[in-house]
Amino acid sequence: ESSNLGDAGALALARLDAVPGRAKAVVLVSDGEQNAKPGAATPPAEAAALAAALGVPVHAVDCGGDAPPERAEQRRVGRELLRGVAAATGGAFADRPDDALA
């Protein structure tokens, strides 16, 4: 099992490309973990660059909450990737732990 923020963004952009003539945006809701193996998926920075080139803002929502100590670094990296994708595309970032959504 793995999740890749880049694949999610690239898929959303491909779907939006099929919708003609409307203002477009992506809302990326994630557990905040980027754990796909390098080279096996679309890098998040590549998807963000494509979104920016297309003028599509990506609004990123991190719903992952706090990670146990053994995954803390992975969570930190994932959270920074989400922030970076939002910033690179003119989107917003929101940090919403699980209990805030209940």
C-alpha positions in Angstrom: 0.0 0.0 0.0 1.2 3.5 -0.8 -0.1 6.9 -1.5 1.3 9.5 -3.8 0.3 13.1 -3.8 1.7 13.5 -7.3 -0.4 10.7 -8.8 -3.5 12.1 -7.1 -2.8 15.6 -8.5 -2.0 14.4 -12.0 -5.2 12.3 -12.1 -7.3 15.2 -11.0 -5.7 17.5 -13.7 -6.4 14.9 -16.4 -10.1 14.7 -15.3 -10.3 18.5 -15.3 -8.8 18.7 -18.7 -11.9 17.0 -20.0 -14.2 19.7 -18.7 -14.3 22.6 -21.2 -14.5 26.3 -20.4 -14.9 26.5 -16.7 -12.8 27.8 -13.8 -10.9 24.9 -12.4 -9.3 24.0 -9.1 -8.2 20.8 -7.3 -9.0 20.0 -3.7 -6.5 17.5 -2.5 -7.5 15.8 0.7 -4.8 13.6 2.1 -3.6 11.7 5.2 -0.5 13.8 4.6 1.8 10.9 3.9 3.9 10.5 0.7 5.0 6.9 0.8 5.1 5.8 -2.9 8.5 4.5 -3.9 10.6 7.0 -5.9 10.5 6.4 -9.6 7.3 4.4 -9.3 4.9 7.3 -9.5 4.4 11.0 -10.5 6.5 13.2 -8.2 4.4 15.8 -6.4 6.6 18.6 -7.7 5.9 17.5 -11.3 2.2 17.5 -10.7 2.4 20.9 -9.0 4.4 22.3 -11.9 1.8 21.0 -14.4 -1.1 22.5 -12.3 0.7 25.8 -12.1 1.3 25.8 -15.9 -2.3 25.1 -16.5 -3.4 27.8 -14.1 -5.1 25.3 -11.8 -4.8 26.0 -8.1 -4.4 23.0 -5.8 -6.0 23.5 -2.4 -4.4 20.9 0.0 -6.1 19.6 3.1 -4.0 17.5 5.5 -6.2 15.2 7.6 -3.5 13.0 8.9 -3.2 14.4 12.5 -0.2 13.4 14.6 1.8 10.4 13.6 3.3 7.8 16.0 7.1 8.4 16.6 8.1 5.8 14.0 6.2 7.7 11.2 6.9 11.3 12.4 9.5 12.1 9.8 7.3 10.6 7.0 4.4 12.8 8.2 6.6 15.9 8.4 7.8 15.3 4.8 4.2 14.7 3.6 2.9 17.8 5.3 5.6 19.9 3.7 4.9 18.4 0.3 1.2 19.4 0.7 2.2 22.9 1.7 4.6 23.1 -1.3 2.0 21.9 -3.8 -0.5 24.4 -2.6 2.0 27.3 -2.6 3.4 26.4 -6.1 -0.1 26.5 -7.6 -1.6 29.5 -5.8 -3.8 27.3 -3.7 -4.4 27.2 0.0 -3.2 24.7 2.7 -5.3 23.6 5.6 -4.2 21.4 8.5 -7.2 19.5 9.8 -6.4 16.6 12.2 -8.9 13.8 12.3 -10.6 14.9 15.5 -11.3 18.4 14.0 -13.4 16.7 11.3 -15.6 14.7 13.6 
